[in-house]
Each structure stands twice: as structure tokens, then as C-alpha cells.
Amino acid sequence: MGEIYLIRHGQASFGSDNYDRLSELGTLQSQILASHLKSMGFKPNRLISGPLERHRATALAFQQV
């Protein structure tokens, strides 16, 4: 049986000129989550994200680890 993982994006840059961008903490959160999932042997068939920059950056972290 297949599984679906729903993951919220990392912390956005609240109070900055571009709220849609991940903050430094949000980037770190995304990298930590990606490393953790990969260490568990997680191999997704597909990654789907929302259209916003912070959505795509969070998903992209998985491909970069």
C-alpha cells in the first residue's frame, strides 16, 4: 500500500521584504528534515509542492541532500 507524506514548508521570512522566501531557520529545517528522511531510507516516487517559493525551496532541500 502506498503512503502519502504531507510536509509543511520551513519557516518563512516573516517581517522581511520577501515573506515568501525561507528564513535561515526555515532553510535549516528543510535540510534537517531531508537528511532525516533519507537516513530512514525514504525514497519518494514523486515530490509535489505548491507554487510558492518557500514550498519549492523546502522540496528542493530533499534533492540537494
Contacts in CASP RR format, 6 or more apart in sequence:
PFRMAT RR
TARGET T0000
AUTHOR 0000-0000-0000
METHOD contacts of the structure
MODEL  1
MGEIYLIRHGQASFGSDNYDRLSELGTLQSQILASHLKSMGFKPNRLISG
PLERHRATALAFQQV
5 42 0 8 1.000
5 44 0 8 1.000
7 33 0 8 1.000
7 58 0 8 1.000
9 22 0 8 1.000
9 26 0 8 1.000
9 30 0 8 1.000
9 52 0 8 1.000
9 54 0 8 1.000
9 55 0 8 1.000
9 57 0 8 1.000
9 58 0 8 1.000
10 22 0 8 1.000
10 25 0 8 1.000
10 26 0 8 1.000
10 27 0 8 1.000
10 29 0 8 1.000
10 30 0 8 1.000
10 54 0 8 1.000
10 58 0 8 1.000
11 22 0 8 1.000
11 23 0 8 1.000
11 25 0 8 1.000
11 26 0 8 1.000
11 29 0 8 1.000
12 19 0 8 1.000
12 20 0 8 1.000
12 21 0 8 1.000
12 22 0 8 1.000
12 23 0 8 1.000
12 26 0 8 1.000
12 54 0 8 1.000
13 19 0 8 1.000
13 20 0 8 1.000
13 21 0 8 1.000
13 22 0 8 1.000
13 23 0 8 1.000
14 23 0 8 1.000
16 23 0 8 1.000
18 53 0 8 1.000
20 52 0 8 1.000
20 53 0 8 1.000
20 54 0 8 1.000
21 53 0 8 1.000
21 54 0 8 1.000
21 57 0 8 1.000
22 30 0 8 1.000
22 53 0 8 1.000
22 54 0 8 1.000
22 57 0 8 1.000
22 58 0 8 1.000
26 58 0 8 1.000
27 57 0 8 1.000
27 61 0 8 1.000
30 57 0 8 1.000
30 58 0 8 1.000
30 61 0 8 1.000
30 62 0 8 1.000
31 61 0 8 1.000
31 64 0 8 1.000
31 65 0 8 1.000
33 61 0 8 1.000
33 62 0 8 1.000
34 61 0 8 1.000
34 62 0 8 1.000
34 64 0 8 1.000
34 65 0 8 1.000
35 65 0 8 1.000
37 62 0 8 1.000
38 62 0 8 1.000
38 65 0 8 1.000
44 62 0 8 1.000
47 59 0 8 1.000
47 62 0 8 1.000
47 63 0 8 1.000
48 59 0 8 1.000
49 55 0 8 1.000
49 56 0 8 1.000
49 58 0 8 1.000
49 59 0 8 1.000
50 56 0 8 1.000
END
